[in-house]
Amino acid sequence: MSEPNFPINFSGKVTQTGFLNMLIGQGKRTAVQEAYSGGMGHNRGSVIVSYQPRSVVEQVSSSLECDIDVVQAAKTTTFTPSLVSKLGVYISHADMIRYCEDASRTVLVPGAGRQPATLFMNEFLQMIYSQLNGLYQHIDKQLATAMSTKWGANAANSYSTAAKTITIPLANTSQDLDAGITQMLGDLEDNEFCGARPMIVSGSNLFRNYVAQKTKGGITYNQAGVNDSASLDFDFFYDKKLRTVWNTEEIGVFDPGAVDFIEFNAYTGAFAGERGTSWFGQFFDPRVQCSTGMATYRDFALDLQIKYIDCPTTLTNGYTNQSATYDAGWAFYFSKQYDLWVPPTDMQDGGDVTRGQNGTLRFTIANA
């Protein structure tokens, strides 16, 4: 069943999950995801990643002697995804019966073809959709929290992993080649970012407003004749919660393909279908979000367990931490098992010009 846009109905909106959107929308997947998931519900538990630091100029001799300058010795790291997000939704037996009855009527009209969904069917589906916002926010927050301790070192900032301050000037009467967006461009070059369009994720109010002006053509040539809006071509993902998960005016800059969303889809293949009083499968959210203009989560698989509660059962509400007795009905459990892959910061030799770099940088935006 297709879903319309929800520009006004807040129950159909998903608060922007910029970091998650960047991860699932970048198009490039690492070999780590392929090695971990295995497909068809098989979970390999952990992945051992092997990598080889490149040589540095100091290892090269200027004479024809027989010394050994480099000993090939691959490094390894074990990556074990451990993040989980789960949401349980209760649906009464009476509502499920009514939905099934209405659904049957839409496909059993002789000679009339498939009929449109009834009002109750749409309300039923909307009720499920409205509960997914919290799940997406939880996934996004856990991923961003994991990223907060894994930033790469900035070769243009004394190899520090701390956020470097970038000041976007209030007024430009001169061509400052070591400030603002130009300075950020230089840092990306010094850290050997390869992507033609870096990806920037942030909850920064200042940078969000800068992007808004840039997108609408409000930033053009300054008094020094510099077109600031053309200085940096990037993909921007806004995520307000990062003001607290990271820092208020902090932005994260990512080389495309450097970091990855590692996921395990449990209820597929032989692990899907009926088991006992439950049905296991996957759920996809086809809604177009007004914030992105796209069906952001259309290809984002959620594991779904539908469990029948055949007798009054006492369950605990994880949100209120209160117990209540639920009559016969259905429990819909939406879940995701996943983690964030960030390359280790020792992939380069200690004498490398990009030592400590992993395709990520962070900056603090100022406006003065």
PECORFEN-V508787 format. One record per backbone hydrogen bond with DSSP energy under -1.0 kcal/mol. CO is the residue of the C=O (numbers start at 1). NH is the residue of the N-H. E is the energy in kcal/mol with one decimal. If there is no record, write none. Layout:
CO | NH | E
CO | NH | E
//
This chain:
9 | 12 | -1.5
17 | 21 | -3.1
18 | 22 | -2.3
19 | 23 | -2.0
20 | 24 | -2.6
21 | 25 | -1.4
31 | 35 | -2.4
32 | 36 | -2.1
33 | 37 | -2.4
36 | 44 | -1.3
39 | 42 | -1.7
44 | 46 | -2.4
47 | 79 | -3.3
49 | 77 | -2.0
51 | 75 | -3.1
56 | 59 | -1.9
57 | 60 | -1.7
63 | 65 | -1.7
75 | 51 | -2.6
77 | 49 | -3.1
79 | 47 | -2.3
83 | 338 | -2.4
85 | 336 | -2.2
87 | 334 | -2.9
89 | 332 | -3.4
91 | 330 | -3.3
92 | 96 | -1.9
93 | 97 | -2.3
94 | 98 | -2.1
95 | 99 | -2.3
96 | 100 | -2.5
97 | 101 | -2.4
98 | 102 | -2.4
99 | 103 | -2.7
100 | 104 | -2.1
101 | 105 | -1.7
102 | 106 | -1.2
104 | 107 | -1.0
106 | 115 | -3.2
109 | 112 | -1.8
118 | 122 | -2.2
119 | 123 | -2.3
120 | 124 | -2.8
121 | 125 | -2.4
122 | 126 | -2.6
123 | 127 | -2.2
124 | 128 | -1.5
125 | 129 | -2.7
126 | 130 | -2.6
128 | 131 | -1.1
129 | 132 | -1.6
132 | 136 | -2.3
133 | 137 | -2.4
134 | 138 | -2.1
135 | 139 | -2.2
136 | 140 | -2.5
137 | 141 | -2.6
138 | 142 | -2.3
139 | 143 | -2.1
140 | 144 | -2.5
141 | 145 | -2.4
142 | 146 | -2.0
143 | 147 | -1.9
144 | 148 | -1.3
147 | 150 | -2.2
154 | 157 | -2.1
154 | 159 | -1.8
157 | 160 | -1.3
160 | 154 | -2.3
164 | 364 | -2.5
166 | 366 | -2.5
172 | 223 | -1.1
174 | 176 | -1.2
179 | 183 | -1.1
180 | 184 | -1.7
181 | 185 | -2.3
182 | 186 | -1.9
183 | 187 | -2.0
184 | 188 | -2.2
185 | 189 | -1.9
186 | 190 | -2.6
187 | 191 | -1.6
188 | 193 | -2.4
189 | 192 | -1.7
198 | 235 | -2.1
199 | 254 | -2.9
200 | 237 | -2.6
201 | 252 | -2.9
202 | 239 | -2.4
204 | 208 | -2.1
205 | 209 | -2.1
206 | 210 | -2.1
207 | 211 | -2.7
208 | 212 | -2.1
209 | 213 | -2.2
210 | 214 | -2.5
211 | 215 | -3.1
212 | 216 | -1.9
213 | 218 | -3.1
220 | 228 | -1.4
222 | 225 | -2.0
226 | 222 | -2.1
226 | 228 | -1.3
227 | 230 | -1.2
228 | 231 | -1.5
235 | 200 | -3.1
237 | 202 | -1.9
239 | 242 | -1.9
240 | 243 | -2.0
241 | 244 | -1.5
241 | 245 | -2.3
242 | 246 | -1.8
247 | 250 | -1.6
249 | 365 | -2.8
251 | 363 | -2.1
252 | 201 | -2.5
253 | 361 | -2.1
254 | 199 | -2.6
255 | 258 | -2.4
260 | 341 | -2.8
262 | 339 | -1.7
266 | 268 | -1.2
268 | 271 | -2.2
269 | 272 | -1.6
273 | 280 | -2.4
275 | 278 | -2.1
277 | 308 | -2.5
278 | 275 | -3.0
279 | 306 | -2.8
280 | 273 | -3.2
281 | 304 | -2.8
283 | 302 | -2.2
289 | 293 | -3.0
294 | 289 | -2.8
294 | 296 | -1.9
295 | 298 | -1.9
297 | 285 | -1.1
297 | 300 | -1.4
302 | 283 | -2.5
303 | 335 | -2.4
304 | 281 | -2.4
305 | 333 | -3.1
306 | 279 | -2.1
307 | 331 | -2.9
309 | 329 | -1.8
313 | 326 | -3.4
315 | 324 | -2.4
317 | 321 | -2.5
322 | 317 | -3.1
324 | 315 | -2.6
326 | 313 | -2.7
328 | 93 | -1.5
329 | 309 | -3.1
330 | 91 | -3.0
331 | 307 | -2.8
332 | 89 | -2.8
333 | 305 | -2.1
334 | 87 | -3.0
335 | 303 | -2.3
336 | 85 | -2.1
337 | 264 | -2.5
338 | 83 | -1.8
339 | 262 | -2.6
341 | 260 | -2.0
349 | 352 | -2.0
352 | 355 | -1.5
354 | 357 | -2.1
356 | 153 | -2.7
359 | 255 | -2.6
361 | 253 | -3.2
362 | 164 | -1.5
363 | 251 | -2.9
364 | 166 | -3.2
366 | 168 | -3.1
//
